[in-house]
Amino acid sequence: AEWKDRGIFDIESNQVKEIEFSQKSGNFKLTRSDTLWGLNLMPDGKSTTPDYRLVNDYLFTLSSIKGDEWASKPEIEQLDFTKSEFTITITFLDGHRENLFIVQLQPGSDRYYAKTDQGSNVMMLYEYTFKRIIKIPDDFNPR
């Protein structure tokens, strides 16, 4: 068996300019200006200042998180990433973007499937890993 890295993103957190979350519960984005982060709710544009430590912790999580297992071919053939339930778009300082698409095969299941637009590999995520990736605006508010 060939060993393959299950890392989801290959990012350097200091190169990230913006992280956009698109999901059923509402869309929002974190945007960096110099060293300061802002949180914008979309589409109403309401802005708040997130706790930068929580944003930095999340960037570390994104850069180090691994998929739980490689998805099997029969699973992959049933997935439609064009109907992604959760999308995270990362924009880098140099202007390029990377997307992470997440879908469920069966609603209510504790298994999620993730794929970036940087390759064809599909990873299976258990709920614990999924919850470390998917966030809501309150997750970044000062406590």
C-alpha positions as CSV (number, residue, x, y, z in Angstrom):
1,A,0.0,0.0,0.0
2,E,1.2,3.4,-0.9
3,W,1.4,6.0,1.9
4,K,-0.3,9.3,1.1
5,D,-0.5,12.4,3.3
6,R,-4.1,13.0,4.5
7,G,-3.5,16.7,5.1
8,I,-6.5,18.6,3.8
9,F,-4.8,22.0,3.1
10,D,-1.2,22.9,2.5
11,I,-1.2,26.4,3.8
12,E,1.0,28.9,5.5
13,S,-1.2,30.8,7.9
14,N,0.7,34.0,7.5
15,Q,-0.1,34.0,3.8
16,V,-3.9,33.9,4.3
17,K,-5.8,37.1,3.6
18,E,-9.4,35.9,3.8
19,I,-11.4,32.8,4.8
20,E,-15.0,32.6,3.5
21,F,-17.6,30.2,5.0
22,S,-20.6,29.3,2.8
23,Q,-23.1,27.1,4.6
24,K,-26.8,26.7,5.2
25,S,-26.6,28.4,8.6
26,G,-25.3,31.6,7.0
27,N,-22.3,32.9,5.2
28,F,-19.5,34.9,6.7
29,K,-15.9,35.8,6.1
30,L,-12.8,36.6,8.1
31,T,-10.6,39.2,6.4
32,R,-7.1,40.3,7.4
33,S,-5.9,43.8,7.0
34,D,-2.2,44.0,8.0
35,T,-2.3,42.2,11.3
36,L,-6.0,42.8,12.2
37,W,-8.9,40.5,11.4
38,G,-12.4,41.5,10.7
39,L,-15.5,39.3,10.6
40,N,-18.2,40.2,8.1
41,L,-21.7,38.6,8.1
42,M,-23.0,38.1,4.6
43,P,-25.1,39.3,2.8
44,D,-25.9,42.1,5.3
45,G,-22.2,43.1,5.6
46,K,-22.4,43.7,9.4
47,S,-18.8,43.8,10.7
48,T,-17.4,42.8,14.1
49,T,-13.9,42.3,15.4
50,P,-13.1,38.7,16.2
51,D,-10.7,37.5,18.8
52,Y,-7.5,37.2,16.8
53,R,-6.2,34.3,19.0
54,L,-9.3,32.3,18.0
55,V,-8.7,33.1,14.3
56,N,-5.0,32.2,14.6
57,D,-5.9,28.9,16.4
58,Y,-8.3,28.1,13.5
59,L,-5.7,28.9,10.9
60,F,-3.3,26.5,12.7
61,T,-6.1,23.9,12.7
62,L,-6.7,24.3,9.0
63,S,-3.0,24.0,8.2
64,S,-2.5,20.9,10.3
65,I,-5.8,19.0,10.1
66,K,-5.9,15.6,8.5
67,G,-8.8,13.6,6.9
68,D,-9.8,10.6,8.9
69,E,-9.8,8.1,6.1
70,W,-9.6,8.1,2.3
71,A,-13.0,7.7,0.8
72,S,-13.7,4.5,-1.1
73,K,-14.4,4.4,-4.8
74,P,-18.1,3.3,-4.3
75,E,-18.6,6.3,-1.9
76,I,-16.9,8.7,-4.2
77,E,-19.1,7.7,-7.1
78,Q,-22.2,8.7,-5.1
79,L,-20.9,12.1,-4.1
80,D,-21.9,15.3,-5.8
81,F,-19.5,18.1,-4.8
82,T,-21.3,20.6,-7.1
83,K,-24.0,20.5,-4.4
84,S,-21.6,21.2,-1.5
85,E,-23.3,21.8,1.8
86,F,-20.3,23.5,3.2
87,T,-17.6,25.4,1.3
88,I,-14.6,27.1,2.7
89,T,-12.7,29.5,0.4
90,I,-9.2,30.7,1.4
91,T,-7.8,33.7,-0.4
92,F,-4.0,34.2,-0.1
93,L,-2.0,37.4,-0.1
94,D,-0.8,36.6,-3.7
95,G,-4.5,36.5,-4.8
96,H,-4.9,32.8,-5.5
97,R,-7.8,30.9,-3.9
98,E,-8.3,27.4,-2.7
99,N,-11.7,25.8,-1.9
100,L,-12.7,23.0,0.4
101,F,-16.0,21.4,-0.5
102,I,-17.8,19.2,2.1
103,V,-20.9,17.0,1.5
104,Q,-22.7,14.2,3.4
105,L,-23.7,11.0,1.6
106,Q,-26.6,10.4,4.0
107,P,-28.2,13.3,5.9
108,G,-27.9,12.8,9.7
109,S,-24.8,10.5,9.2
110,D,-21.7,11.3,11.2
111,R,-19.6,11.0,8.1
112,Y,-18.7,13.9,5.8
113,Y,-16.7,13.9,2.6
114,A,-14.2,16.6,1.8
115,K,-12.4,17.5,-1.4
116,T,-10.3,20.6,-2.4
117,D,-10.2,22.1,-5.8
118,Q,-6.4,21.4,-5.8
119,G,-6.7,17.7,-6.4
120,S,-8.9,14.7,-7.0
121,N,-8.5,13.0,-3.6
122,V,-11.6,12.7,-1.5
123,M,-11.3,12.3,2.3
124,M,-13.9,11.0,4.8
125,L,-14.2,13.1,7.9
126,Y,-15.9,11.9,11.1
127,E,-18.1,14.4,12.9
128,Y,-15.3,15.4,15.4
129,T,-13.0,16.4,12.6
130,F,-15.8,18.1,10.6
131,K,-16.7,20.2,13.7
132,R,-13.1,21.4,13.9
133,I,-13.3,22.8,10.4
134,I,-16.8,24.2,10.1
135,K,-17.4,27.2,12.2
136,I,-20.1,29.9,12.9
137,P,-19.4,33.5,13.6
138,D,-19.8,33.1,17.3
139,D,-16.9,30.7,17.4
140,F,-14.6,33.7,16.7
141,N,-16.2,36.2,19.1
142,P,-14.3,37.2,22.2
143,R,-15.3,35.0,25.2
